[in-house]
Amino acid sequence: MPEFIHARDIAAGTLLFAEGDPGDDAYIIESGLIEIAIGTGDTRKLIASLGPGEIVGEMALIANAPRSASALATVNTRLLVVRRGRLMKPIENADPVMRLMIQIIVERLSDASRWMSGTESSVPEAIQQARREAFGEVRDIALGRLRIERELRRAIETPQFELHYQPIVSMHDRSIAGYEALMRWNDPVKGQISPGNFIVLAEETGMIVEMGRWALKKALSDHAAMVRIWQRCWPGKKIPFVSINISSGQLIEPGEVARLSAIIVDSGVEPDQIKLEVTESLMIHDPESATSALLDLKALGVAFAIDDFGTGYSSLSYLHRFPIDTLKVDQSFVFNMLNDTTSGRLVRTILHMADDLGLETVAEGIETEAHFEKLCAFGCTYGQGFLMARPWPRFDLEAMLENGITW
């Protein structure tokens, strides 16, 4: 079975997805029956009953927009789950299942195109025109998406990416404790493109795996150079750590953890100087893969941080299940903590909970002295934000290390 498909059994009465849920995956029915409906309660309307060989939620493979209907198993059902993130990676082989899936998608889109074009003679011209305009908008969005994907692929191959580093300081004496590696895209025509405009796309297409591999190797190489400067300028001082973001796509990709491990070992950087940042979503969506991947990397001696803690999910069970060392408090909480009582209590609660669990903490987005002082009073371990420093290219950070290590 291809790597982008796995089997799943669901019991009769299981809601596969509801209207408005994220459209992450598609499903091929191997056995059983799925009802597709719109509305809920008294307004629920059955629109289709699908059986073996049919596909549920296939439009998720084009774009992970919210589900437009609900899907309910009416009997015990076995599904083949088509994982969008892996299927939509650049096609590198002639896998017949992948060809079949693409053919089905194209046929469905062609049907939609004919309907949206209003070829039925009985449809009034005004409605036909509205359909043509709506389909034109969809087409423009799709073509724009394809253009950005091509540009992103070109950026990886050129390469047009670089890393900037934002210092992370100790809250008790404002000395540099580490720095986070942040990816930047310098397009030759558009200039610097914000990560918010390409990271999600990279994750959806699977390109994030290759980009993440490059970022890890580059960050460790840069860190090794900065360590030499540190040892020359500040002998006897504790060497700072480098914090590097790892996506969920990297950790669930078959064989990728072994590649990341090899990069870490080959870098020559001491593992206790490496901190890998992951998001809460990995812990919730694929806990088995997360456990295996994190433990394999943890065996090398690296540390793990949960990025943007508190913004994703309410479950805290992963704090004892996974080998986490640090919680990074999301900047939205930090920004609002002085003016919003709830945000302030959340920050204090997270910091106290982390202390009770023996975890270090990093407060992100510190922009004022008032924020800094409040976080110190709450017992935060480290701080990161524009008050201390913006993200800098490597050579600017090296110059800073040579001139001073305290703000």
C-alpha positions in Angstrom: 0.0 0.0 0.0 1.4 3.5 -0.9 2.7 5.5 2.0 0.0 8.1 1.6 -2.8 5.6 2.3 -3.6 3.7 5.5 -6.5 1.5 6.6 -9.0 2.6 9.3 -12.0 0.7 10.8 -14.9 2.7 12.2 -18.0 1.4 14.0 -21.6 1.9 12.9 -22.9 5.3 14.1 -19.4 6.9 13.9 -19.4 10.5 12.5 -16.4 10.5 10.1 -16.6 14.3 9.8 -19.1 17.1 10.3 -20.0 20.2 8.3 -17.3 22.8 8.9 -14.6 20.3 10.0 -11.2 20.8 8.4 -10.8 19.0 5.1 -7.6 17.1 5.8 -8.0 13.7 4.2 -10.1 11.8 1.7 -11.5 8.2 2.2 -12.0 5.2 -0.1 -14.7 2.9 1.2 -13.4 -0.7 1.2 -16.4 -2.2 2.9 -19.5 -0.8 4.6 -21.7 2.2 4.0 -21.3 6.0 4.5 -24.2 8.5 4.5 -23.5 12.0 3.3 -25.9 14.7 4.6 -26.3 18.4 5.1 -27.7 20.2 8.1 -28.3 18.8 11.6 -31.2 17.6 13.7 -34.6 18.2 12.2 -33.0 20.0 9.2 -30.6 17.1 8.3 -31.1 16.1 4.7 -29.5 12.9 3.3 -27.9 13.6 -0.1 -26.0 10.4 -0.8 -25.3 6.9 0.4 -21.8 5.6 -0.6 -20.6 2.0 -0.6 -17.5 0.0 -1.4 -15.2 1.5 -4.1 -16.6 5.0 -3.7 -14.7 8.0 -2.4 -15.7 10.3 0.5 -14.4 13.8 0.9 -12.2 13.7 -2.2 -12.2 17.5 -2.6 -10.0 17.7 0.5 -7.2 16.5 -1.9 -7.5 19.7 -3.8 -7.8 22.2 -0.9 -8.3 21.5 2.8 -11.3 23.8 3.0 -14.0 23.1 5.6 -16.2 20.2 4.9 -19.4 21.1 3.1 -21.4 18.1 4.4 -21.3 15.5 7.2 -20.3 11.8 6.7 -21.8 9.1 9.0 -21.0 5.3 9.0 -24.4 3.5 9.1 -22.7 0.0 9.5 -19.3 -1.1 10.5 -17.0 0.3 7.8 -13.5 -0.2 6.7 -11.8 2.8 5.0 -8.6 3.6 3.1 -7.5 7.0 4.4 -5.8 9.1 1.7 -3.5 11.5 3.6 -3.5 14.8 1.7 -0.2 16.0 2.9 1.6 13.1 1.5 -0.4 12.6 -1.7 0.0 16.2 -2.8 3.8 16.1 -2.6 5.5 16.5 -6.0 4.9 13.3 -7.9 8.2 11.5 -8.3 6.9 8.1 -9.6 4.2 6.5 -11.6 2.3 4.9 -8.8 -0.9 3.5 -10.4 -3.0 4.3 -7.3 -1.9 7.9 -7.4 -2.7 8.1 -11.1 -6.1 6.8 -10.4 -6.8 9.3 -7.6 -5.7 12.2 -9.8 -7.9 11.0 -12.7 -10.9 10.8 -10.3 -10.2 14.3 -9.0 -9.9 15.7 -12.6 -13.1 14.1 -13.6 -15.0 15.4 -10.6 -13.6 18.9 -11.3 -14.6 18.6 -15.0 -18.2 17.7 -13.9 -18.2 20.8 -11.6 -16.9 22.9 -14.5 -19.7 21.8 -16.8 -22.3 22.5 -14.1 -20.8 25.9 -13.1 -20.7 26.9 -16.8 -24.5 26.4 -17.0 -24.7 24.3 -20.1 -28.3 23.2 -19.3 -30.6 25.0 -21.7 -33.3 25.4 -19.0 -31.1 27.5 -16.7 -31.8 31.3 -17.0 -28.9 33.3 -18.5 -28.5 35.3 -15.2 -27.9 32.1 -13.3 -25.5 30.8 -16.0 -23.5 34.0 -15.8 -23.3 33.8 -12.0 -22.1 30.2 -12.3 -19.5 31.2 -14.9 -18.2 34.0 -12.6 -18.1 31.7 -9.6 -16.2 29.0 -11.5 -13.8 31.7 -12.8 -13.0 32.7 -9.3 -12.3 29.1 -8.3 -10.1 28.7 -11.4 -8.1 31.8 -10.6 -7.6 30.6 -7.1 -6.4 27.2 -8.3 -4.1 28.7 -10.9 -2.7 31.1 -8.3 -2.1 28.3 -6.0 -0.2 26.3 -8.7 1.9 29.4 -9.5 2.9 29.8 -5.8 3.8 26.1 -5.6 6.1 26.4 -8.7 7.7 29.4 -7.1 8.2 27.6 -3.9 9.8 24.6 -5.6 12.1 27.0 -7.5 13.0 28.7 -4.2 14.0 25.3 -2.7 16.1 24.3 -5.7 17.9 27.6 -6.2 18.0 28.1 -3.1 16.3 31.4 -2.1 16.0 30.6 1.5 18.1 31.8 4.4 18.0 31.6 8.2 17.7 34.5 10.6 18.3 34.1 14.3 16.4 35.7 17.2 18.2 35.7 20.6 16.5 34.1 23.6 17.7 35.6 26.9 17.8 34.5 30.5 15.1 36.4 32.5 17.2 36.7 35.6 20.2 38.5 34.1 19.3 39.3 30.5 22.2 37.3 29.1 21.9 35.4 25.9 20.9 31.8 26.5 20.2 30.7 23.0 18.7 31.8 19.7 15.9 30.5 17.4 16.5 29.8 13.7 13.8 31.3 11.6 13.4 30.7 7.9 13.2 33.6 5.4 12.4 33.5 1.7 14.2 36.1 -0.5 12.4 36.0 -3.8 14.5 37.8 -6.6 11.4 39.7 -7.8 9.1 40.0 -4.8 11.8 40.5 -2.2 11.4 39.0 1.3 8.3 36.9 1.7 6.8 36.4 5.2 6.8 32.8 6.5 3.1 33.2 7.1 2.7 33.2 3.3 4.7 30.0 2.5 5.1 27.7 5.6 1.4 26.5 5.5 1.7 25.9 1.7 5.0 24.0 2.2 3.3 21.8 4.8 0.3 21.1 2.6 2.4 20.1 -0.4 4.9 18.1 1.6 7.8 20.5 0.6 8.2 21.3 4.3 10.1 18.0 4.7 12.9 19.0 2.3 12.9 22.6 3.6 13.1 21.4 7.2 16.0 19.1 6.4 17.8 22.0 4.8 17.0 24.3 7.8 18.3 21.8 10.3 21.6 21.3 8.5 22.1 25.0 7.9 21.2 26.0 11.5 23.6 23.4 12.9 26.4 24.5 10.6 25.8 28.2 11.5 25.7 27.3 15.2 29.0 25.5 15.0 30.6 28.7 13.6 29.0 30.8 16.3 30.2 28.5 19.0 33.8 29.0 17.9 33.2 32.8 18.2 31.6 32.3 21.6 34.5 30.2 23.0 37.0 32.8 21.8 35.2 35.8 23.1 33.5 34.4 26.2 35.6 31.5 27.6 34.1 29.8 30.5 30.5 31.1 29.7 27.9 28.5 29.1 27.5 27.9 25.3 24.0 29.0 24.0 21.6 26.6 22.5 20.1 26.8 19.0 16.4 26.3 18.7 15.1 24.8 15.4 11.5 24.3 14.3 10.6 20.7 13.2 7.2 20.2 11.4 4.8 17.4 12.0 5.3 16.4 8.4 9.0 15.7 9.0 8.3 13.5 12.1 5.7 11.3 10.4 7.5 11.0 7.1 8.8 7.4 6.7 12.6 7.4 7.2 12.8 11.1 7.8 13.7 10.8 11.5 16.7 8.7 10.6 17.8 11.4 8.1 17.4 14.1 10.8 19.3 12.0 13.3 22.2 11.6 10.7 22.3 15.4 10.2 22.5 16.0 13.9 25.3 13.5 14.4 27.2 14.6 11.3 27.1 18.3 12.4 29.4 17.7 15.3 27.3 20.0 17.4 26.9 18.8 21.0 23.3 17.5 21.3 22.7 19.4 24.6 23.1 22.6 22.6 20.2 21.6 20.3 16.5 22.3 21.0 13.9 21.1 18.5 10.6 23.0 18.5 7.3 21.1 17.7 3.7 22.1 17.8 0.8 20.8 19.8 -1.0 19.6 16.7 1.4 16.7 16.2 0.8 15.4 19.7 -3.0 15.3 19.2 -3.3 14.2 15.6 -0.7 11.4 15.4 0.4 10.5 19.0 1.9 7.1 18.1 4.1 8.5 15.4 5.0 11.5 17.6 6.0 9.2 20.5 8.3 7.1 18.3 9.9 10.0 16.5 10.5 12.2 19.6 12.0 9.3 21.6 14.3 8.4 18.7 15.6 11.9 18.5 15.6 12.3 22.3 18.0 9.3 22.5 20.6 11.5 20.7 20.5 13.9 23.7 18.6 16.8 22.1 15.9 18.8 24.0 12.3 19.4 22.8 10.1 22.5 23.2 6.4 22.9 22.4 5.9 26.1 20.4 3.0 28.4 20.8 1.8 26.6 23.9 -1.8 27.0 24.8 -3.2 28.1 21.4 -4.0 24.7 19.9 -5.7 22.2 22.1 -6.9 21.9 25.7 -5.5 18.4 26.4 -2.4 18.4 28.5 -2.0 14.6 28.5 1.0 14.9 26.2 3.1 16.7 28.8 3.7 13.4 30.6 3.5 11.2 27.6 6.1 12.9 25.4 9.7 13.9 26.2 9.1 17.6 26.5 11.7 19.9 28.2 10.4 23.4 27.4 7.1 25.2 27.0 7.0 28.4 24.8 4.2 30.7 25.8 2.5 32.1 22.8 3.0 35.8 22.1 -0.7 36.5 21.9 -1.0 35.7 25.6 2.1 37.8 26.4 1.0 40.8 24.4 -2.4 40.9 26.1 -1.3 40.0 29.6 -1.1 43.5 31.0 -4.5 44.7 29.7 -6.5 41.5 29.8 -7.0 39.7 33.2 -7.7 36.3 31.6 -4.5 36.4 29.5 -2.5 37.4 32.5 -3.9 34.5 34.5 -3.3 32.1 31.7 0.4 33.1 31.4 0.9 32.8 35.2 -0.9 29.4 35.2 1.2 28.0 32.4 4.4 29.2 34.0 3.6 27.8 37.4 2.4 24.5 35.9 5.7 24.2 33.9 7.7 24.9 37.1 5.8 22.2 39.0 6.5 19.7 36.1 10.2 20.7 36.0 10.0 22.3 32.6 11.7 25.4 31.4 9.7 28.2 29.8 10.2 30.8 27.1 7.8 33.8 26.7 7.5 34.9 23.1 6.7 38.3 21.9 8.1 40.5 24.7 8.0 44.1 23.5 8.0 46.2 26.6 9.8 46.4 29.9 6.5 46.0 31.7 6.0 42.7 30.0 9.5 41.6 30.9 9.2 42.6 34.6 5.8 40.8 34.9 7.2 37.6 33.4 10.1 37.8 35.7 7.7 38.0 38.6 5.8 35.0 37.3 9.1 33.0 37.2 9.6 32.6 33.5 12.9 31.1 32.5 13.7 32.7 29.2 12.4 35.6 27.1 12.2 36.3 23.4 11.0 39.4 21.6 11.6 42.7 19.9 12.4 44.3 23.3 15.7 42.4 23.3 16.3 41.8 19.6 14.7 41.2 16.3 15.7 38.1 14.1 19.1 38.8 12.6 21.1 37.2 9.8 24.0 35.0 11.1 26.7 37.6 10.5 24.9 40.3 12.5 24.4 37.8 15.3 28.0 36.9 15.2 28.9 40.6 15.5 26.6 40.9 18.5 28.2 37.9 20.2 31.6 39.5 19.8 30.5 42.8 21.4 28.3 41.7 24.2 26.0 39.0 25.5 23.7 40.9 27.8 20.8 43.4 27.2 
